[in-house]
Amino acid sequence: MPPKSPMNWMKGRAAAVAALAVICAGCDVTTPSTSTTVTPTVACPETTPTSVLVTGTIGIGETSFYSFSPTCSTSVRVLLGSLTPAGSNTPSATPIGIGLGVPLGTGCGLTNSMVASTALTAQLVSPVAPGTYCIAVYDTGNVKAPLDYALRLVY
């Protein structure tokens, strides 16, 4: 193979520079004059969800709540699994309120709520982003004596 002449070498270099210029023509290397903060949505990895058993007692006109903090975007499922008169094992059919919200002072500011009776499936399902939330159990006017409850919270 004959050695390359300086002219052929320069033509090859010029072609490479021209190709690079065409590729970079669409690039914007200027710095924006304003900044924008983007809060990413972090999806939960494909792992076993967190499951928490929340138990307590509510009396006439009372509300109790439990705070939790998912670290990624997910769906929260709340299941009212057990409701009995305080200190008893006899099931109660009394409907009570359950809700999802954000802590507010010494309570729970509800954003999603419903009246529920015990069931074997989630009665309340809601999507959430990473943050601090709370679930509340409350008397809707039906509680006549203290009731023990058990909720399953899955997120």
matplotlib code that plots the C-alpha trace (Angstrom):
import matplotlib.pyplot as plt

x = [0.0, 1.5, 2.0, -0.7, 0.1, -0.2, -3.1, -5.1, -4.5, -5.8, -8.9, -9.7, -9.3, -11.5, -14.3, -14.2, -14.4, -17.4, -19.2, -18.6, -20.0, -23.1, -23.7, -23.3, -25.4, -28.5, -26.7, -27.5, -24.6, -26.0, -26.9, -30.6, -31.3, -33.7, -33.5, -36.3, -36.7, -38.0, -39.2, -38.8, -41.4, -39.6, -41.3, -41.1, -38.8, -40.4, -40.1, -42.4, -44.6, -44.5, -47.3, -48.2, -50.8, -52.4, -54.5, -56.2, -59.5, -61.9, -64.7, -67.8, -66.9, -63.2, -60.5, -57.2, -54.5, -51.2, -48.5, -46.2, -43.7, -43.4, -40.0, -41.3, -44.5, -46.9, -50.5, -51.6, -54.2, -56.1, -58.1, -60.3, -59.9, -61.3, -63.8, -65.0, -66.4, -63.4, -62.1, -64.3, -63.7, -67.3, -67.3, -69.0, -71.0, -70.7, -69.6, -66.8, -64.8, -61.4, -59.3, -56.0, -54.4, -51.5, -50.6, -52.2, -51.3, -52.3, -54.6, -54.8, -56.0, -58.0, -57.9, -59.6, -62.1, -65.1, -67.4, -66.4, -67.2, -64.8, -63.8, -61.1, -60.1, -58.8, -61.6, -59.5, -56.9, -55.0, -51.9, -49.2, -45.8, -42.9, -43.8, -45.5, -49.1, -51.6, -54.5, -57.3, -60.0, -63.0, -66.5, -69.1, -71.8, -72.4, -70.1, -72.2, -69.3, -65.5, -64.4, -61.1, -60.0, -57.3, -56.3, -53.8, -51.9, -50.0, -47.8]
y = [0.0, 3.4, 5.9, 8.6, 11.9, 15.0, 16.2, 12.9, 13.0, 16.6, 15.7, 12.9, 15.3, 17.9, 15.3, 14.2, 17.8, 18.5, 15.4, 16.4, 19.9, 18.4, 16.1, 19.0, 21.5, 20.4, 20.7, 23.6, 24.4, 27.6, 27.8, 28.5, 31.9, 30.4, 27.2, 24.7, 22.3, 18.9, 16.5, 13.0, 10.3, 7.4, 4.1, 1.3, -1.5, -4.9, -6.1, -7.3, -4.4, -3.1, -4.5, -3.1, -4.3, -1.3, -2.0, 0.2, 1.2, 4.0, 5.3, 7.4, 10.4, 9.5, 9.3, 7.6, 7.7, 6.1, 7.8, 6.1, 7.3, 5.5, 6.2, 5.7, 6.2, 3.4, 2.5, 2.4, -0.3, -0.1, -3.1, -3.1, -6.7, -6.8, -4.8, -6.1, -4.5, -3.6, -6.6, -9.1, -11.5, -11.1, -9.5, -6.1, -5.1, -1.4, 0.7, 3.1, 5.6, 4.9, 7.4, 8.4, 11.8, 13.8, 14.6, 17.9, 19.2, 16.5, 14.8, 13.5, 15.8, 13.3, 13.4, 10.1, 8.5, 6.2, 4.4, 0.7, -2.6, -5.5, -7.2, -9.5, -7.1, -3.6, -1.1, 2.0, 2.1, 5.3, 6.2, 8.2, 9.8, 9.6, 11.5, 11.3, 10.1, 8.9, 6.5, 7.4, 5.3, 7.3, 7.2, 8.3, 8.4, 4.7, 3.8, 3.1, 1.7, 1.4, -0.8, -2.6, -2.5, -4.1, -2.5, -3.9, -1.2, -2.2, 0.1]
z = [0.0, -1.0, 1.8, 2.2, 0.8, 3.1, 0.9, 1.3, 5.1, 5.3, 3.2, 5.6, 8.6, 6.9, 6.3, 10.0, 11.2, 8.8, 10.1, 13.7, 12.9, 11.3, 14.3, 16.8, 14.8, 16.8, 20.2, 22.4, 24.6, 26.0, 29.7, 30.4, 32.0, 34.6, 36.6, 37.0, 39.9, 38.9, 41.5, 40.2, 40.7, 42.1, 41.3, 43.9, 42.9, 42.2, 45.8, 48.5, 49.6, 53.1, 55.2, 58.6, 61.1, 62.9, 65.9, 68.4, 70.1, 69.2, 71.4, 70.8, 68.6, 68.6, 65.9, 65.9, 63.2, 62.2, 60.2, 57.6, 55.0, 51.7, 50.0, 46.4, 44.3, 45.1, 45.8, 49.4, 50.3, 53.6, 54.8, 57.9, 58.9, 62.4, 64.5, 67.9, 71.0, 73.3, 75.1, 73.1, 70.3, 69.0, 65.6, 65.2, 62.1, 63.1, 60.1, 60.9, 58.9, 57.5, 55.6, 54.1, 54.3, 55.6, 59.2, 60.2, 63.7, 66.1, 63.6, 60.0, 57.2, 55.1, 51.3, 50.7, 53.1, 53.3, 55.7, 55.9, 57.6, 58.0, 54.7, 53.4, 50.6, 50.7, 51.1, 50.4, 47.6, 46.6, 44.7, 46.7, 46.0, 48.4, 51.6, 55.0, 55.1, 57.7, 57.9, 60.3, 61.9, 63.2, 64.5, 61.9, 64.5, 64.7, 67.6, 70.8, 72.9, 72.4, 69.5, 69.0, 65.4, 63.2, 59.9, 57.4, 55.6, 52.5, 50.4]

ax = plt.figure().add_subplot(projection="3d")
ax.plot(x, y, z, "-o")
ax.set_aspect("equal")
plt.show()
